Amino acid sequence: MHEMSLALEICRITEEQVGRETLPRVREVGLLVGEDSGVEPENLEFCLQALLDHPPFEGARVAMSLDPGDDLRVTYLEVDDGGSTH
């Protein structure tokens, strides 16, 4: 099940982009999954959600878009800004 390895890498990328102290405020992880990427989208979503449901993420959602190509990439990270008006 290489989807778990991919899910771990997505979590690592998320941490790299937002910083470890911000991980509990990540609300959504956007992904683009190509139909020819060799990834089972349902399995990836299951593995990733299992990781995101626990600390340090505390319940972030997965938003997955399918594409006819062979890409697999993180397209965006939604972070709760704590109600800041800036």
PDB file of N, CA, C and O in Angstrom:
ATOM      1  N   MET A   1       0.847  -1.175   0.000  1.00  0.00           N
ATOM      2  CA  MET A   1       0.000   0.000   0.000  1.00  0.00           C
ATOM      3  C   MET A   1       0.894   1.240   0.000  1.00  0.00           C
ATOM      4  O   MET A   1       1.192   1.789   1.061  1.00  0.00           O
ATOM      5  N   HIS A   2       1.316   1.677  -1.169  1.00  0.00           N
ATOM      6  CA  HIS A   2       2.198   2.844  -1.239  1.00  0.00           C
ATOM      7  C   HIS A   2       1.457   4.145  -0.963  1.00  0.00           C
ATOM      8  O   HIS A   2       2.090   5.188  -0.804  1.00  0.00           O
ATOM      9  N   GLU A   3       0.135   4.106  -0.903  1.00  0.00           N
ATOM     10  CA  GLU A   3      -0.629   5.313  -0.579  1.00  0.00           C
ATOM     11  C   GLU A   3      -0.297   5.838   0.820  1.00  0.00           C
ATOM     12  O   GLU A   3      -0.325   7.049   1.040  1.00  0.00           O
ATOM     13  N   MET A   4       0.018   4.946   1.773  1.00  0.00           N
ATOM     14  CA  MET A   4       0.395   5.407   3.110  1.00  0.00           C
ATOM     15  C   MET A   4       1.715   6.167   3.044  1.00  0.00           C
ATOM     16  O   MET A   4       1.870   7.183   3.721  1.00  0.00           O
ATOM     17  N   SER A   5       2.654   5.703   2.255  1.00  0.00           N
ATOM     18  CA  SER A   5       3.915   6.438   2.078  1.00  0.00           C
ATOM     19  C   SER A   5       3.660   7.809   1.463  1.00  0.00           C
ATOM     20  O   SER A   5       4.276   8.798   1.858  1.00  0.00           O
ATOM     21  N   LEU A   6       2.756   7.862   0.502  1.00  0.00           N
ATOM     22  CA  LEU A   6       2.408   9.142  -0.110  1.00  0.00           C
ATOM     23  C   LEU A   6       1.734  10.060   0.898  1.00  0.00           C
ATOM     24  O   LEU A   6       2.014  11.259   0.932  1.00  0.00           O
ATOM     25  N   ALA A   7       0.848   9.507   1.718  1.00  0.00           N
ATOM     26  CA  ALA A   7       0.164  10.301   2.741  1.00  0.00           C
ATOM     27  C   ALA A   7       1.170  10.868   3.742  1.00  0.00           C
ATOM     28  O   ALA A   7       1.056  12.025   4.147  1.00  0.00           O
ATOM     29  N   LEU A   8       2.141  10.070   4.137  1.00  0.00           N
ATOM     30  CA  LEU A   8       3.192  10.552   5.046  1.00  0.00           C
ATOM     31  C   LEU A   8       3.992  11.677   4.406  1.00  0.00           C
ATOM     32  O   LEU A   8       4.344  12.648   5.076  1.00  0.00           O
ATOM     33  N   GLU A   9       4.277  11.555   3.132  1.00  0.00           N
ATOM     34  CA  GLU A   9       5.025  12.601   2.421  1.00  0.00           C
ATOM     35  C   GLU A   9       4.195  13.877   2.307  1.00  0.00           C
ATOM     36  O   GLU A   9       4.741  14.973   2.429  1.00  0.00           O
ATOM     37  N   ILE A  10       2.905  13.759   2.077  1.00  0.00           N
ATOM     38  CA  ILE A  10       2.025  14.929   2.024  1.00  0.00           C
ATOM     39  C   ILE A  10       2.015  15.634   3.376  1.00  0.00           C
ATOM     40  O   ILE A  10       2.031  16.863   3.433  1.00  0.00           O
ATOM     41  N   CYS A  11       1.988  14.873   4.455  1.00  0.00           N
ATOM     42  CA  CYS A  11       2.056  15.459   5.798  1.00  0.00           C
ATOM     43  C   CYS A  11       3.401  16.155   6.022  1.00  0.00           C
ATOM     44  O   CYS A  11       3.452  17.217   6.644  1.00  0.00           O
ATOM     45  N   ARG A  12       4.482  15.569   5.523  1.00  0.00           N
ATOM     46  CA  ARG A  12       5.798  16.192   5.643  1.00  0.00           C
ATOM     47  C   ARG A  12       5.847  17.503   4.864  1.00  0.00           C
ATOM     48  O   ARG A  12       6.382  18.498   5.354  1.00  0.00           O
ATOM     49  N   ILE A  13       5.297  17.506   3.666  1.00  0.00           N
ATOM     50  CA  ILE A  13       5.250  18.726   2.848  1.00  0.00           C
ATOM     51  C   ILE A  13       4.431  19.799   3.561  1.00  0.00           C
ATOM     52  O   ILE A  13       4.812  20.970   3.578  1.00  0.00           O
ATOM     53  N   THR A  14       3.318  19.400   4.143  1.00  0.00           N
ATOM     54  CA  THR A  14       2.472  20.341   4.877  1.00  0.00           C
ATOM     55  C   THR A  14       3.242  20.961   6.031  1.00  0.00           C
ATOM     56  O   THR A  14       3.210  22.175   6.230  1.00  0.00           O
ATOM     57  N   GLU A  15       3.934  20.121   6.790  1.00  0.00           N
ATOM     58  CA  GLU A  15       4.732  20.633   7.909  1.00  0.00           C
ATOM     59  C   GLU A  15       5.827  21.577   7.423  1.00  0.00           C
ATOM     60  O   GLU A  15       6.083  22.612   8.039  1.00  0.00           O
ATOM     61  N   GLU A  16       6.457  21.220   6.335  1.00  0.00           N
ATOM     62  CA  GLU A  16       7.526  22.062   5.780  1.00  0.00           C
ATOM     63  C   GLU A  16       6.984  23.430   5.362  1.00  0.00           C
ATOM     64  O   GLU A  16       7.661  24.443   5.534  1.00  0.00           O
ATOM     65  N   GLN A  17       5.779  23.461   4.821  1.00  0.00           N
ATOM     66  CA  GLN A  17       5.211  24.712   4.320  1.00  0.00           C
ATOM     67  C   GLN A  17       4.660  25.619   5.418  1.00  0.00           C
ATOM     68  O   GLN A  17       4.799  26.840   5.341  1.00  0.00           O
ATOM     69  N   VAL A  18       4.035  25.028   6.442  1.00  0.00           N
ATOM     70  CA  VAL A  18       3.375  25.865   7.458  1.00  0.00           C
ATOM     71  C   VAL A  18       4.132  25.940   8.778  1.00  0.00           C
ATOM     72  O   VAL A  18       3.878  26.836   9.583  1.00  0.00           O
ATOM     73  N   GLY A  19       5.054  25.018   9.011  1.00  0.00           N
ATOM     74  CA  GLY A  19       5.774  24.968  10.275  1.00  0.00           C
ATOM     75  C   GLY A  19       5.063  24.085  11.286  1.00  0.00           C
ATOM     76  O   GLY A  19       3.834  24.022  11.308  1.00  0.00           O
ATOM     77  N   ARG A  20       5.821  23.414  12.109  1.00  0.00           N
ATOM     78  CA  ARG A  20       5.265  22.440  13.057  1.00  0.00           C
ATOM     79  C   ARG A  20       4.267  23.073  14.026  1.00  0.00           C
ATOM     80  O   ARG A  20       3.249  22.463  14.354  1.00  0.00           O
ATOM     81  N   GLU A  21       4.555  24.296  14.488  1.00  0.00           N
ATOM     82  CA  GLU A  21       3.663  24.926  15.453  1.00  0.00           C
ATOM     83  C   GLU A  21       2.309  25.300  14.849  1.00  0.00           C
ATOM     84  O   GLU A  21       1.349  25.514  15.590  1.00  0.00           O
ATOM     85  N   THR A  22       2.213  25.383  13.533  1.00  0.00           N
ATOM     86  CA  THR A  22       0.975  25.762  12.852  1.00  0.00           C
ATOM     87  C   THR A  22       0.141  24.542  12.443  1.00  0.00           C
ATOM     88  O   THR A  22      -1.014  24.702  12.051  1.00  0.00           O
ATOM     89  N   LEU A  23       0.690  23.349  12.524  1.00  0.00           N
ATOM     90  CA  LEU A  23      -0.016  22.153  12.058  1.00  0.00           C
ATOM     91  C   LEU A  23      -1.407  21.975  12.662  1.00  0.00           C
ATOM     92  O   LEU A  23      -2.314  21.567  11.937  1.00  0.00           O
ATOM     93  N   PRO A  24      -1.631  22.259  13.961  1.00  0.00           N
ATOM     94  CA  PRO A  24      -2.986  22.102  14.494  1.00  0.00           C
ATOM     95  C   PRO A  24      -4.014  23.051  13.865  1.00  0.00           C
ATOM     96  O   PRO A  24      -5.219  22.832  13.990  1.00  0.00           O
ATOM     97  N   ARG A  25      -3.539  24.100  13.193  1.00  0.00           N
ATOM     98  CA  ARG A  25      -4.454  25.057  12.567  1.00  0.00           C
ATOM     99  C   ARG A  25      -4.711  24.770  11.090  1.00  0.00           C
ATOM    100  O   ARG A  25      -5.472  25.495  10.449  1.00  0.00           O
ATOM    101  N   VAL A  26      -4.091  23.725  10.538  1.00  0.00           N
ATOM    102  CA  VAL A  26      -4.356  23.343   9.152  1.00  0.00           C
ATOM    103  C   VAL A  26      -5.777  22.773   9.103  1.00  0.00           C
ATOM    104  O   VAL A  26      -6.097  21.823   9.818  1.00  0.00           O
ATOM    105  N   ARG A  27      -6.613  23.355   8.262  1.00  0.00           N
ATOM    106  CA  ARG A  27      -8.008  22.933   8.163  1.00  0.00           C
ATOM    107  C   ARG A  27      -8.285  22.071   6.939  1.00  0.00           C
ATOM    108  O   ARG A  27      -9.183  21.229   6.962  1.00  0.00           O
ATOM    109  N   GLU A  28      -7.517  22.277   5.869  1.00  0.00           N
ATOM    110  CA  GLU A  28      -7.770  21.503   4.652  1.00  0.00           C
ATOM    111  C   GLU A  28      -6.480  21.382   3.853  1.00  0.00           C
ATOM    112  O   GLU A  28      -5.684  22.317   3.769  1.00  0.00           O
ATOM    113  N   VAL A  29      -6.300  20.209   3.273  1.00  0.00           N
ATOM    114  CA  VAL A  29      -5.166  19.935   2.394  1.00  0.00           C
ATOM    115  C   VAL A  29      -5.745  19.613   1.025  1.00  0.00           C
ATOM    116  O   VAL A  29      -6.455  18.621   0.860  1.00  0.00           O
ATOM    117  N   GLY A  30      -5.440  20.451   0.051  1.00  0.00           N
ATOM    118  CA  GLY A  30      -5.925  20.248  -1.308  1.00  0.00           C
ATOM    119  C   GLY A  30      -4.934  19.438  -2.125  1.00  0.00           C
ATOM    120  O   GLY A  30      -3.731  19.702  -2.108  1.00  0.00           O
ATOM    121  N   LEU A  31      -5.449  18.455  -2.834  1.00  0.00           N
ATOM    122  CA  LEU A  31      -4.607  17.575  -3.656  1.00  0.00           C
ATOM    123  C   LEU A  31      -5.146  17.488  -5.071  1.00  0.00           C
ATOM    124  O   LEU A  31      -6.354  17.558  -5.294  1.00  0.00           O
ATOM    125  N   LEU A  32      -4.248  17.338  -6.014  1.00  0.00           N
ATOM    126  CA  LEU A  32      -4.589  17.012  -7.388  1.00  0.00           C
ATOM    127  C   LEU A  32      -4.021  15.623  -7.652  1.00  0.00           C
ATOM    128  O   LEU A  32      -2.819  15.399  -7.507  1.00  0.00           O
ATOM    129  N   VAL A  33      -4.886  14.694  -8.037  1.00  0.00           N
ATOM    130  CA  VAL A  33      -4.472  13.316  -8.286  1.00  0.00           C
ATOM    131  C   VAL A  33      -4.816  12.967  -9.726  1.00  0.00           C
ATOM    132  O   VAL A  33      -5.980  12.994 -10.126  1.00  0.00           O
ATOM    133  N   GLY A  34      -3.793  12.639 -10.493  1.00  0.00           N
ATOM    134  CA  GLY A  34      -3.994  12.255 -11.879  1.00  0.00           C
ATOM    135  C   GLY A  34      -4.494  10.828 -12.002  1.00  0.00           C
ATOM    136  O   GLY A  34      -4.071   9.941 -11.261  1.00  0.00           O
ATOM    137  N   GLU A  35      -5.387  10.622 -12.935  1.00  0.00           N
ATOM    138  CA  GLU A  35      -5.936   9.285 -13.171  1.00  0.00           C
ATOM    139  C   GLU A  35      -4.855   8.297 -13.613  1.00  0.00           C
ATOM    140  O   GLU A  35      -5.008   7.089 -13.431  1.00  0.00           O
ATOM    141  N   ASP A  36      -3.771   8.803 -14.189  1.00  0.00           N
ATOM    142  CA  ASP A  36      -2.664   7.955 -14.640  1.00  0.00           C
ATOM    143  C   ASP A  36      -1.469   8.011 -13.689  1.00  0.00           C
ATOM    144  O   ASP A  36      -0.357   7.656 -14.079  1.00  0.00           O
ATOM    145  N   SER A  37      -1.683   8.449 -12.455  1.00  0.00           N
ATOM    146  CA  SER A  37      -0.584   8.598 -11.493  1.00  0.00           C
ATOM    147  C   SER A  37      -0.210   7.286 -10.807  1.00  0.00           C
ATOM    148  O   SER A  37       0.827   7.207 -10.147  1.00  0.00           O
ATOM    149  N   GLY A  38      -1.033   6.271 -10.954  1.00  0.00           N
ATOM    150  CA  GLY A  38      -0.763   5.008 -10.267  1.00  0.00           C
ATOM    151  C   GLY A  38      -1.223   5.024  -8.823  1.00  0.00           C
ATOM    152  O   GLY A  38      -0.873   4.134  -8.048  1.00  0.00           O
ATOM    153  N   VAL A  39      -2.006   6.030  -8.454  1.00  0.00           N
ATOM    154  CA  VAL A  39      -2.493   6.176  -7.086  1.00  0.00           C
ATOM    155  C   VAL A  39      -3.978   5.838  -7.055  1.00  0.00           C
ATOM    156  O   VAL A  39      -4.741   6.260  -7.924  1.00  0.00           O
ATOM    157  N   GLU A  40      -4.375   5.075  -6.048  1.00  0.00           N
ATOM    158  CA  GLU A  40      -5.794   4.808  -5.810  1.00  0.00           C
ATOM    159  C   GLU A  40      -6.327   5.953  -4.953  1.00  0.00           C
ATOM    160  O   GLU A  40      -6.028   6.006  -3.760  1.00  0.00           O
ATOM    161  N   PRO A  41      -7.114   6.877  -5.530  1.00  0.00           N
ATOM    162  CA  PRO A  41      -7.558   8.053  -4.783  1.00  0.00           C
ATOM    163  C   PRO A  41      -8.267   7.721  -3.467  1.00  0.00           C
ATOM    164  O   PRO A  41      -8.040   8.390  -2.459  1.00  0.00           O
ATOM    165  N   GLU A  42      -9.109   6.708  -3.469  1.00  0.00           N
ATOM    166  CA  GLU A  42      -9.835   6.348  -2.247  1.00  0.00           C
ATOM    167  C   GLU A  42      -8.879   5.876  -1.159  1.00  0.00           C
ATOM    168  O   GLU A  42      -9.049   6.221   0.011  1.00  0.00           O
ATOM    169  N   ASN A  43      -7.886   5.096  -1.534  1.00  0.00           N
ATOM    170  CA  ASN A  43      -6.907   4.615  -0.561  1.00  0.00           C
ATOM    171  C   ASN A  43      -6.051   5.756  -0.027  1.00  0.00           C
ATOM    172  O   ASN A  43      -5.768   5.817   1.169  1.00  0.00           O
ATOM    173  N   LEU A  44      -5.640   6.660  -0.913  1.00  0.00           N
ATOM    174  CA  LEU A  44      -4.848   7.804  -0.474  1.00  0.00           C
ATOM    175  C   LEU A  44      -5.658   8.667   0.485  1.00  0.00           C
ATOM    176  O   LEU A  44      -5.147   9.095   1.520  1.00  0.00           O
ATOM    177  N   GLU A  45      -6.906   8.921   0.147  1.00  0.00           N
ATOM    178  CA  GLU A  45      -7.742   9.742   1.019  1.00  0.00           C
ATOM    179  C   GLU A  45      -7.920   9.082   2.389  1.00  0.00           C
ATOM    180  O   GLU A  45      -7.857   9.757   3.416  1.00  0.00           O
ATOM    181  N   PHE A  46      -8.143   7.771   2.403  1.00  0.00           N
ATOM    182  CA  PHE A  46      -8.292   7.043   3.665  1.00  0.00           C
ATOM    183  C   PHE A  46      -7.023   7.162   4.517  1.00  0.00           C
ATOM    184  O   PHE A  46      -7.097   7.473   5.705  1.00  0.00           O
ATOM    185  N   CYS A  47      -5.871   6.914   3.910  1.00  0.00           N
ATOM    186  CA  CYS A  47      -4.602   6.989   4.643  1.00  0.00           C
ATOM    187  C   CYS A  47      -4.326   8.400   5.138  1.00  0.00           C
ATOM    188  O   CYS A  47      -3.920   8.595   6.284  1.00  0.00           O
ATOM    189  N   LEU A  48      -4.544   9.367   4.284  1.00  0.00           N
ATOM    190  CA  LEU A  48      -4.274  10.749   4.663  1.00  0.00           C
ATOM    191  C   LEU A  48      -5.230  11.209   5.759  1.00  0.00           C
ATOM    192  O   LEU A  48      -4.812  11.893   6.694  1.00  0.00           O
ATOM    193  N   GLN A  49      -6.496  10.845   5.658  1.00  0.00           N
ATOM    194  CA  GLN A  49      -7.446  11.247   6.686  1.00  0.00           C
ATOM    195  C   GLN A  49      -7.105  10.604   8.026  1.00  0.00           C
ATOM    196  O   GLN A  49      -7.295  11.219   9.075  1.00  0.00           O
ATOM    197  N   ALA A  50      -6.607   9.374   7.998  1.00  0.00           N
ATOM    198  CA  ALA A  50      -6.192   8.714   9.239  1.00  0.00           C
ATOM    199  C   ALA A  50      -5.064   9.490   9.914  1.00  0.00           C
ATOM    200  O   ALA A  50      -5.029   9.578  11.141  1.00  0.00           O
ATOM    201  N   LEU A  51      -4.153  10.047   9.139  1.00  0.00           N
ATOM    202  CA  LEU A  51      -3.060  10.843   9.699  1.00  0.00           C
ATOM    203  C   LEU A  51      -3.535  12.221  10.148  1.00  0.00           C
ATOM    204  O   LEU A  51      -3.096  12.721  11.184  1.00  0.00           O
ATOM    205  N   LEU A  52      -4.422  12.832   9.382  1.00  0.00           N
ATOM    206  CA  LEU A  52      -4.869  14.187   9.688  1.00  0.00           C
ATOM    207  C   LEU A  52      -5.854  14.247  10.855  1.00  0.00           C
ATOM    208  O   LEU A  52      -6.062  15.312  11.436  1.00  0.00           O
ATOM    209  N   ASP A  53      -6.453  13.122  11.197  1.00  0.00           N
ATOM    210  CA  ASP A  53      -7.407  13.085  12.306  1.00  0.00           C
ATOM    211  C   ASP A  53      -6.732  13.111  13.675  1.00  0.00           C
ATOM    212  O   ASP A  53      -7.411  13.224  14.696  1.00  0.00           O
ATOM    213  N   HIS A  54      -5.417  13.009  13.707  1.00  0.00           N
ATOM    214  CA  HIS A  54      -4.688  12.916  14.969  1.00  0.00           C
ATOM    215  C   HIS A  54      -3.656  14.031  15.064  1.00  0.00           C
ATOM    216  O   HIS A  54      -3.255  14.606  14.052  1.00  0.00           O
ATOM    217  N   PRO A  55      -3.223  14.338  16.308  1.00  0.00           N
ATOM    218  CA  PRO A  55      -2.166  15.342  16.469  1.00  0.00           C
ATOM    219  C   PRO A  55      -0.945  14.963  15.647  1.00  0.00           C
ATOM    220  O   PRO A  55      -0.639  13.778  15.515  1.00  0.00           O
ATOM    221  N   PRO A  56      -0.261  15.917  15.107  1.00  0.00           N
ATOM    222  CA  PRO A  56      -0.387  17.344  15.371  1.00  0.00           C
ATOM    223  C   PRO A  56      -1.404  18.072  14.494  1.00  0.00           C
ATOM    224  O   PRO A  56      -1.528  19.292  14.602  1.00  0.00           O
ATOM    225  N   PHE A  57      -2.137  17.367  13.629  1.00  0.00           N
ATOM    226  CA  PHE A  57      -3.058  18.048  12.706  1.00  0.00           C
ATOM    227  C   PHE A  57      -4.426  18.351  13.305  1.00  0.00           C
ATOM    228  O   PHE A  57      -4.988  19.413  13.037  1.00  0.00           O
ATOM    229  N   GLU A  58      -4.960  17.468  14.087  1.00  0.00           N
ATOM    230  CA  GLU A  58      -6.215  17.687  14.793  1.00  0.00           C
ATOM    231  C   GLU A  58      -7.419  17.917  13.886  1.00  0.00           C
ATOM    232  O   GLU A  58      -8.193  18.849  14.106  1.00  0.00           O
ATOM    233  N   GLY A  59      -7.578  17.082  12.881  1.00  0.00           N
ATOM    234  CA  GLY A  59      -8.830  17.074  12.134  1.00  0.00           C
ATOM    235  C   GLY A  59      -8.884  17.824  10.824  1.00  0.00           C
ATOM    236  O   GLY A  59      -9.968  18.235  10.412  1.00  0.00           O
ATOM    237  N   ALA A  60      -7.776  18.021  10.157  1.00  0.00           N
ATOM    238  CA  ALA A  60      -7.812  18.665   8.842  1.00  0.00           C
ATOM    239  C   ALA A  60      -8.542  17.766   7.845  1.00  0.00           C
ATOM    240  O   ALA A  60      -8.528  16.542   7.970  1.00  0.00           O
ATOM    241  N   ARG A  61      -9.173  18.385   6.863  1.00  0.00           N
ATOM    242  CA  ARG A  61      -9.892  17.657   5.815  1.00  0.00           C
ATOM    243  C   ARG A  61      -8.999  17.489   4.583  1.00  0.00           C
ATOM    244  O   ARG A  61      -8.017  18.204   4.389  1.00  0.00           O
ATOM    245  N   VAL A  62      -9.382  16.524   3.772  1.00  0.00           N
ATOM    246  CA  VAL A  62      -8.724  16.306   2.487  1.00  0.00           C
ATOM    247  C   VAL A  62      -9.689  16.769   1.401  1.00  0.00           C
ATOM    248  O   VAL A  62     -10.857  16.378   1.405  1.00  0.00           O
ATOM    249  N   ALA A  63      -9.216  17.593   0.476  1.00  0.00           N
ATOM    250  CA  ALA A  63      -9.994  18.015  -0.683  1.00  0.00           C
ATOM    251  C   ALA A  63      -9.236  17.544  -1.915  1.00  0.00           C
ATOM    252  O   ALA A  63      -8.183  18.082  -2.257  1.00  0.00           O
ATOM    253  N   MET A  64      -9.782  16.539  -2.571  1.00  0.00           N
ATOM    254  CA  MET A  64      -9.069  15.907  -3.672  1.00  0.00           C
ATOM    255  C   MET A  64      -9.769  16.199  -4.996  1.00  0.00           C
ATOM    256  O   MET A  64     -10.985  16.050  -5.119  1.00  0.00           O
ATOM    257  N   SER A  65      -8.986  16.613  -5.973  1.00  0.00           N
ATOM    258  CA  SER A  65      -9.467  16.807  -7.337  1.00  0.00           C
ATOM    259  C   SER A  65      -8.786  15.780  -8.223  1.00  0.00           C
ATOM    260  O   SER A  65      -7.589  15.523  -8.093  1.00  0.00           O
ATOM    261  N   LEU A  66      -9.562  15.196  -9.126  1.00  0.00           N
ATOM    262  CA  LEU A  66      -9.006  14.233 -10.070  1.00  0.00           C
ATOM    263  C   LEU A  66      -8.714  14.934 -11.392  1.00  0.00           C
ATOM    264  O   LEU A  66      -9.410  15.870 -11.786  1.00  0.00           O
ATOM    265  N   ASP A  67      -7.677  14.463 -12.062  1.00  0.00           N
ATOM    266  CA  ASP A  67      -7.195  15.073 -13.288  1.00  0.00           C
ATOM    267  C   ASP A  67      -6.869  13.952 -14.265  1.00  0.00           C
ATOM    268  O   ASP A  67      -6.469  12.871 -13.833  1.00  0.00           O
ATOM    269  N   PRO A  68      -7.024  14.170 -15.555  1.00  0.00           N
ATOM    270  CA  PRO A  68      -6.720  13.099 -16.512  1.00  0.00           C
ATOM    271  C   PRO A  68      -5.226  12.786 -16.656  1.00  0.00           C
ATOM    272  O   PRO A  68      -4.878  11.779 -17.273  1.00  0.00           O
ATOM    273  N   GLY A  69      -4.358  13.597 -16.120  1.00  0.00           N
ATOM    274  CA  GLY A  69      -2.915  13.403 -16.289  1.00  0.00           C
ATOM    275  C   GLY A  69      -2.311  12.427 -15.301  1.00  0.00           C
ATOM    276  O   GLY A  69      -3.001  11.574 -14.742  1.00  0.00           O
ATOM    277  N   ASP A  70      -0.998  12.566 -15.092  1.00  0.00           N
ATOM    278  CA  ASP A  70      -0.282  11.668 -14.184  1.00  0.00           C
ATOM    279  C   ASP A  70       0.299  12.409 -12.975  1.00  0.00           C
ATOM    280  O   ASP A  70       1.204  11.910 -12.306  1.00  0.00           O
ATOM    281  N   ASP A  71      -0.234  13.601 -12.705  1.00  0.00           N
ATOM    282  CA  ASP A  71       0.250  14.410 -11.582  1.00  0.00           C
ATOM    283  C   ASP A  71      -0.253  13.884 -10.247  1.00  0.00           C
ATOM    284  O   ASP A  71      -1.303  13.249 -10.151  1.00  0.00           O
ATOM    285  N   LEU A  72       0.532  14.172  -9.229  1.00  0.00           N
ATOM    286  CA  LEU A  72       0.104  14.041  -7.839  1.00  0.00           C
ATOM    287  C   LEU A  72       0.769  15.193  -7.114  1.00  0.00           C
ATOM    288  O   LEU A  72       1.992  15.222  -6.977  1.00  0.00           O
ATOM    289  N   ARG A  73      -0.036  16.151  -6.644  1.00  0.00           N
ATOM    290  CA  ARG A  73       0.574  17.306  -5.983  1.00  0.00           C
ATOM    291  C   ARG A  73      -0.370  17.934  -4.965  1.00  0.00           C
ATOM    292  O   ARG A  73      -1.594  17.835  -5.054  1.00  0.00           O
ATOM    293  N   VAL A  74       0.257  18.577  -4.007  1.00  0.00           N
ATOM    294  CA  VAL A  74      -0.478  19.376  -3.038  1.00  0.00           C
ATOM    295  C   VAL A  74      -0.759  20.705  -3.726  1.00  0.00           C
ATOM    296  O   VAL A  74       0.167  21.396  -4.150  1.00  0.00           O
ATOM    297  N   THR A  75      -2.036  21.066  -3.838  1.00  0.00           N
ATOM    298  CA  THR A  75      -2.401  22.291  -4.551  1.00  0.00           C
ATOM    299  C   THR A  75      -2.600  23.474  -3.620  1.00  0.00           C
ATOM    300  O   THR A  75      -2.367  24.616  -4.014  1.00  0.00           O
ATOM    301  N   TYR A  76      -3.029  23.216  -2.382  1.00  0.00           N
ATOM    302  CA  TYR A  76      -3.182  24.303  -1.421  1.00  0.00           C
ATOM    303  C   TYR A  76      -3.275  23.752  -0.007  1.00  0.00           C
ATOM    304  O   TYR A  76      -3.560  22.573   0.204  1.00  0.00           O
ATOM    305  N   LEU A  77      -3.032  24.622   0.945  1.00  0.00           N
ATOM    306  CA  LEU A  77      -3.192  24.326   2.367  1.00  0.00           C
ATOM    307  C   LEU A  77      -4.034  25.441   2.960  1.00  0.00           C
ATOM    308  O   LEU A  77      -3.666  26.613   2.882  1.00  0.00           O
ATOM    309  N   GLU A  78      -5.162  25.077   3.552  1.00  0.00           N
ATOM    310  CA  GLU A  78      -6.014  26.065   4.211  1.00  0.00           C
ATOM    311  C   GLU A  78      -5.678  26.054   5.698  1.00  0.00           C
ATOM    312  O   GLU A  78      -5.750  25.017   6.357  1.00  0.00           O
ATOM    313  N   VAL A  79      -5.311  27.219   6.211  1.00  0.00           N
ATOM    314  CA  VAL A  79      -4.897  27.349   7.601  1.00  0.00           C
ATOM    315  C   VAL A  79      -5.813  28.341   8.304  1.00  0.00           C
ATOM    316  O   VAL A  79      -6.065  29.428   7.786  1.00  0.00           O
ATOM    317  N   ASP A  80      -6.308  27.977   9.474  1.00  0.00           N
ATOM    318  CA  ASP A  80      -7.113  28.883  10.285  1.00  0.00           C
ATOM    319  C   ASP A  80      -6.197  29.978  10.813  1.00  0.00           C
ATOM    320  O   ASP A  80      -5.206  29.695  11.487  1.00  0.00           O
ATOM    321  N   ASP A  81      -6.527  31.216  10.509  1.00  0.00           N
ATOM    322  CA  ASP A  81      -5.668  32.323  10.929  1.00  0.00           C
ATOM    323  C   ASP A  81      -6.015  32.833  12.321  1.00  0.00           C
ATOM    324  O   ASP A  81      -5.490  33.856  12.759  1.00  0.00           O
ATOM    325  N   GLY A  82      -6.893  32.128  13.012  1.00  0.00           N
ATOM    326  CA  GLY A  82      -7.236  32.510  14.369  1.00  0.00           C
ATOM    327  C   GLY A  82      -8.148  33.713  14.466  1.00  0.00           C
ATOM    328  O   GLY A  82      -8.204  34.371  15.505  1.00  0.00           O
ATOM    329  N   GLY A  83      -8.868  34.010  13.385  1.00  0.00           N
ATOM    330  CA  GLY A  83      -9.801  35.120  13.405  1.00  0.00           C
ATOM    331  C   GLY A  83      -9.171  36.468  13.151  1.00  0.00           C
ATOM    332  O   GLY A  83      -9.793  37.502  13.394  1.00  0.00           O
ATOM    333  N   SER A  84      -7.959  36.471  12.670  1.00  0.00           N
ATOM    334  CA  SER A  84      -7.273  37.737  12.387  1.00  0.00           C
ATOM    335  C   SER A  84      -8.005  38.490  11.292  1.00  0.00           C
ATOM    336  O   SER A  84      -8.516  37.879  10.353  1.00  0.00           O
ATOM    337  N   THR A  85      -8.062  39.810  11.400  1.00  0.00           N
ATOM    338  CA  THR A  85      -8.691  40.629  10.374  1.00  0.00           C
ATOM    339  C   THR A  85      -7.678  41.171   9.374  1.00  0.00           C
ATOM    340  O   THR A  85      -8.024  41.999   8.531  1.00  0.00           O
ATOM    341  N   HIS A  86      -6.434  40.713   9.457  1.00  0.00           N
ATOM    342  CA  HIS A  86      -5.378  41.190   8.540  1.00  0.00           C
ATOM    343  C   HIS A  86      -5.388  40.390   7.274  1.00  0.00           C
ATOM    344  O   HIS A  86      -4.577  40.638   6.381  1.00  0.00           O
TER     345      HIS A  86
END
